[in-house]
Amino acid sequence: MKFILFLSLLLPNLLYAQKSIKGIVTTSSNEPISNATVFIQNNNSLIIKFTKTDFEGKFVLQNFDLQSAALLRISHINFKQFSKKIELLPDTLILIQLIKDSAILNEVIVNTKIPPVRTLGDTTRYHLPSFINGSETRFEDILKKLPGIIVDDYGKLSFNGKPIDKVLIEGQDFFSKDYTLITKTLSAELIASIEAIENFNEEFFFSDIKKGDETVLNVGIKKNIKLDLFGELGGSIGTYKDWQLANSLFSLSGNKQIGVINNYNNYGEDIKPTVSEQTLIKEKLKNPQNLSYSSREIPITNFTPLSTNVNNNRNIWANVGVSTVQLNTKIGKSFTLKSLLTFKKNNLEKREIMSSTLINTASLLYIDSGKQSTRYNTISTENNLEYLINKNNKIKIEATISGSGFASDNNLTTKFSGVKFNSYYLSQNDNKPYYFKGTYLRKIGNTNLLEVAIFKLQNRNDYSITSFTNRYNGLLGIDSNTTDISQFVKIIDQQNGINTNVYKKILNHKIIFSSSFIRSNTNAESYFDYKSSSNTYTLADPLFTNNVHMETEMLLLSIKDDWSMKNFFSSMQLSWQNAEVNIIHKNTGLLNSFSVKGIRPNFLFGYKINGRNKIGFIYSSYNQINDILSYMPGYIQQNPNYFNNGKVEQGSVKAKEFGISHTYNDFFNNGWKAISGFTYSQRENPVFNSSKFTNTSIFRSRENANLPQQGFGVNFSVDKYLSFLRSTLSISTNVQKVVNFDNNSVPNFKKNIINYFTIKSSLKSGYKTFLNFYTSFELNSTRVNVLQKNDQIFSTNRITNLIFTNTLFIKFSDKLYGDVSNEFANFKYGGSLSKTNYCNLHFFFKPSNSPFSFHLFGRNIFNNSSQITNDIVAPFIVNNNLPLLPRTLILSANLKL
Amino acid sequence: MKTTYKIFQLAFLFFLSISVFSQEGKAVYEYSITSVKKSSNGRTGYTDGILYFNNLGFNYYEINPQKANLTPTINKLSDNKGSITISVNEDFLFEHYFDIKTSTSYIKDRIFINYVNYSRENSIPVWQLINEKKQIGKYICQKATTNFSGRDWIVWFTAELPYRFGPWKLHGLPGLIVEASDSENKYSFILKTVQIPSKPVYSQIYFLKNENKINKSYIEYIEEKRKKYESLNAKSAGIGGDKISNSSFKIGETRDIEF
């Protein structure tokens, strides 16, 4: 009975009573442990009370409702956790000894809900597992799969339409603008992260105030890769005497960063291409010339097309090579040296595709001028030395020495060598940050000289002044006896949105003054710009001292992108222009004065509903003035009176565009995405007759007629995710009609009509992890009708292009996978036909735990028949008679370090 | 004799202090801000906030994403490949060192574009434990709330990681903070990874307080901040090229305003 009474008193106490616990926490050697976490956790694992031990190891927990099975837990980073049921603890002061522990917690990924693409400020970060499937070999293969990044046929990159200037590895700049050396050689396996950074500013001193204008990519290397030395060595040999020897090695250790890339081959895999040298036919075939059509949005999906062909530079046959070494090193605490040495050898054989515009039909003609060979070798070294005086002051010296030789079939041989020096001084402190840059350029051989000095004062947030002096002596073909000095001052007051520029050229007097003012708030931005310029030209005729040209321009721009109704967006631009040309005779003074005035409206208005439906209207108009300053001293000498007769001719260019588009996007839920759109555009250009230029006047006169152009376009695209195939079906069609009226400049012709139709479909599948496929079909059909004045058809041409591509990706295991692809292309135009049908195979074998990987590439041409016609008039390239790469089987081996 | 003994004792303690193995941990948070500017399409910005902790305290800093790739030291840091050599410049948007012994925070924070270092005693928020739990990753987390620095914060912490640390100025719970956000959901922190390596690779936690740069008290900091933002409110201003007009820039809009 006594016992029961005792229990009845005790139990409620244990279960619900307000309780307190006191204790001391020590080590096993009775040293007090301070700052240990002490907490009470109920049987639901919820913490109801917590505290920490004081410097004597004491703790008190009071005023808590004790529940049954509650635990007292004590934890400290250096000790094993203590845990005991409170019921089992004595009511008195508790003595707890903690046991030393070296708890190890391997990196735990807590949260995996990482979106595929994220941006903060100027940085866009890609979550790579959302985009890649392991079949990528090179860095470039990954980039091709990332939305927002476009890799063109030469390997040049752009991000959100802006060209990428540099590719950084772990924040280190290697090979600068020649980043294709990295993108085409770096193994995809090494890459852990990719970030695109806009407005990148290398001079970090100023990045807070001034945004740079570069766009860069930063590549992070996987954590398990030793940064001391990583990269690849490889070689390949093929049945068609194809060979390649290559390596790409990097070392990023402490103060020294080294990059070494070599690539020599005889099948034209040019890892450092010069874009301007090449023109690709396929691209041109896909792009209609006349209408600016908004491109489809790229859906962010995990399904990415597999690579369809290995080498699409099918018009190039070459023996190329590049060797490059870059060393970035820190010498002592203050010096940083970046040194780059590049040698490039090129022996190219390719077909030259020339383009010319035929005015009378407003069409482009592309002419195949046959095989041409060009050879060039270049060698260059770029050195960059930085000296950090202290935290706030820095000196940088850049020296570039380069030499190159270029030879081609038509006996054009040029040699160039140059030396260039740049020096910078950079200083910043909290009160008066300023910046100085001096440049000295010397071109050996022609004794050309350029000196540039920039002085910049930046008062952090308020204003900056830039002054620029340019002094040159016969640079770039200008008379070598003259020295020209120009000065440029720029004042920017960022806080008030005021921007003032003064440009002054000392010889051949020229002054430009411009000032702009910008005001903005959350939903509207207005901009006012005033520009005034004056030019004095020294004329060869001794009678005329100078020709003064004064021009004033005012621009008023207002953008409202978020009206109170939120869905309207608009922009208005109005500019006023006044130009005056004064011809001053030495004896009689002002001989004639011509002036022109113009108002240019530009109006855009749009409405969008939930971002899905958009309606937009654009109207723009501006005065085009014929080139009143086009004169030659000889004419003035011969016909001085024409200055009296001259008048300024002008005509307006008017453009109207109307567009409507609807987007339905439920791709992630129901698998549907559809975009439809319609655009109508009308354009009118004034016609200036250039023939009068030579006979009568310094002015070109304007014809009465305009050159109108009309265009209609309808596009429709749909994406559907087919769950049973785990694949995405995409179909897109585009129909356009463009009419160019030309009834004046070419008397016999009235207009040409271009009808353009294209349909593209693709099915990309993630059917099984071991089997994926990509199928695409593309049909372009274009008809060009040229009509004479009497409505008789002068010519009709139809071009039909059909491209059918299949790729099958097979994964036998993680060690062995690859793809087989087939492409059938049929180009039909006039009476000519060109057919190609070829097959590629591409397999990888990567033994596990081995640094070696093997790669087999095969190519077979089944048939290829073509006829050449050079006289087709069309807005597109029509000739596809290209030397296709021969059949071959190439085996390559790579050693990964 | 007594002095010799003391020297011996000191030497022993010194020896002990280096031989004693001290655990260190690292946690990486994703800190995101829902943009207040309409012109940036309501984009959510984010960066990494990195927390190092040991038995002496913790150091938390947020990487300036615009600089994150420029300084190799940062990359090494995030890859655990080197020691921490951090220079005080704008590589970090925010830094907080908390000294457990003195219970004092040493904070480097921004007033507009200038950085100010200040110290704040008794900086631990007063937490209310809530009887709610949820699983985040592999951890069972408990809810806790506080009103701190002018905002109501809701956090989820886990006792399975019994470290009283967390992102920004939020700490003092009996477990590591796994998620935190303010009641308006403008600012949030999500724990991405956590680790306690077998060897203390971070040879030392970065002590902001040792830089002799703490020149302001918390009161002075708040006063300076209030003055700056009041003066900015009068006219439009720019930060790093971003235009911020008076209508969109209000006191209280940024996380770091404290009253």
Interface residues (C-beta under 8 A of the other chain):
Chain A: S34 N35 T37 V38 F39 Q41 N44 S45 L46 I47 I48 K49 F50 K52 F55 R73 S75 H76 I77 N78 Q81 K100 S102 A103 I104 L105 N106 E107 V108 I109 V110 N111 T112 I114 R118 T119 L120 G121 D122 T123 L168 E170 G171 Q172 E195 I197 N199 E202 F204 S207 D208 I209 K210 K211 N218 G220 K223 L227 L252 G254 K391 D430 R460 N461 Q494 Q495 N496 G497 I518 R519 S520 N521 T522 N523 D561 D562
Chain B: V20 F21 S22 Q23 G25 E30 S32 K37 K38 S39 R43 T44 G45 Y46 T47 F53 N54 N55 P65 Q66 K67 A68 N69 L70 T71 P72 I74 N75 D79 N80 K81 G82 S87 E90 I100 K101 I113 N114 L129 N131 K133 I136 G137 K138 Y139 I140 Q142 A159 L161 P162 Y163 R164 L173 P174 G175 V178 I190 L191 K192 T193 V194 Q195 I196 P197 S198 K235 S236 A237 G238 I239 G240 G241 K243 S245 N246 S247 S248
